[in-house]
């Protein structure tokens, strides 16, 4: 019995109905292209040690996003406290 090959996990041409939760979260960070570059590197080399440039760039982007988000939440919390 022949099975159909599974789709590539790096295929970014999915139908909208098949949106992946993780892809959606990463897209909202603004770091999606760096994430895809890291995935492509990992698929090519099969060794994360050979993808350190991509790992570092993605990490820096995510850290920047997290710090910005943290600042936004603190400002919201402060303004809610002051108006209460």
Secondary structure as the mmCIF struct_conf table of DSSP 4:
data_model
#
loop_
_struct_conf.conf_type_id
_struct_conf.id
_struct_conf.beg_label_comp_id
_struct_conf.beg_label_asym_id
_struct_conf.beg_label_seq_id
_struct_conf.end_label_comp_id
_struct_conf.end_label_asym_id
_struct_conf.end_label_seq_id
HELX_LH_PP_P HELX_LH_PP_P1 UNK A 4 UNK A 8
TURN_TY1_P TURN_TY1_P1 UNK A 9 UNK A 10
HELX_RH_3T_P HELX_RH_3T_P1 UNK A 16 UNK A 18
HELX_RH_AL_P HELX_RH_AL_P1 UNK A 21 UNK A 29
TURN_TY1_P TURN_TY1_P2 UNK A 30 UNK A 30
HELX_RH_AL_P HELX_RH_AL_P2 UNK A 32 UNK A 45
BEND BEND1 UNK A 46 UNK A 46
HELX_RH_3T_P HELX_RH_3T_P2 UNK A 48 UNK A 51
HELX_RH_AL_P HELX_RH_AL_P3 UNK A 52 UNK A 83
#
